[in-house]
Amino acid sequence: MSNSSSFNEFLLVVFADMWELQLLHFSLFLGIYLAALLDHRLHTPMHFFLLNLSLLDLGTISTTVSKSMANFLWDTRAISYFGCAAQVFHFTFLMSTEYSLLTVMAYDRFTAICKPLHYGTIMGSRACVKMAAAAWGSSFFSALLHAANTFSLPLCQGNVVEQFFCEIPQILKLSCSDSYLREVGVIVFSICLALGCFVFIVLSYMQIFTAVLRIPSEEGRHKAFSMCLPHLAVVSLFVVTVMFAYLKPPSPSSPALDLVVAVLYAVVPPAVNPLIYSMRNKELKDTCKKKYL
């Protein structure tokens, strides 16, 4: 195929050739999707950032998992060219926004635990709206740049995407031009920004853990660690798997590994976030206030 205009669809990979294993994959994805969709806390968010995170989690799951399930039901691997481009844009947009909000929420948790007496002033409604707007706006333009760069490339290595959704690294493998290095440069820049956010999150949690260790109550310390450690674990899983997926050298011999890594960063975090971030800060803030008062 001479270029991307030679075809009007991509073919996505299936998890297994056996119908029974495909049914298992469909059942697992359906369970994950329904768990995220029907969690009652998604419809009664406990504060402003949880509302944003809930919407992002539902959007991310709907962008990737629903198409994979639909393909199973219709016994097809196809996704249209424009559908693939839309999936790349929406997935990049939603995941970038979610990671930005997770960074903001780490700061929110830091403020709640380390500066509980000033929490209401620092994290006022106006500040929250500005931070959320910055996360959504910057991620929109970042996703637009990634999608435009990726789908402006000539694709002459066929139209088979070795992934269960349209993932940028897999589409770049189909390119026959050195111009793909332009998108690689944008990816590297984005990863560097993500690493900067990750460093900020880690530093925030170091301050949080230092403050938690000063809490005299063993129950209070246990509650604080049980709230903070899962958050940090999910963020770490997301960062490590994204870096592996987007920065590792292309290897045609590891499609199964690519599938597992994609599930770990594209499906697992949005599925478990509603459970982790539904915990209230109120009790923990009350514990910290008693410590400082």
Secondary structure as UniProt FT lines:
FT   HELIX           4..6
FT   STRAND          9..12
FT   HELIX           19..38
FT   HELIX           40..42
FT   HELIX           48..73
FT   TURN            74..75
FT   STRAND          78..80
FT   HELIX           81..114
FT   HELIX           116..118
FT   HELIX           119..122
FT   HELIX           125..151
FT   STRAND          160..161
FT   HELIX           168..172
FT   TURN            173..174
FT   TURN            178..179
FT   HELIX           180..212
FT   TURN            213..214
FT   HELIX           218..247
FT   TURN            252..253
FT   HELIX           255..266
FT   HELIX           268..276
FT   TURN            277..278
FT   HELIX           282..292
//
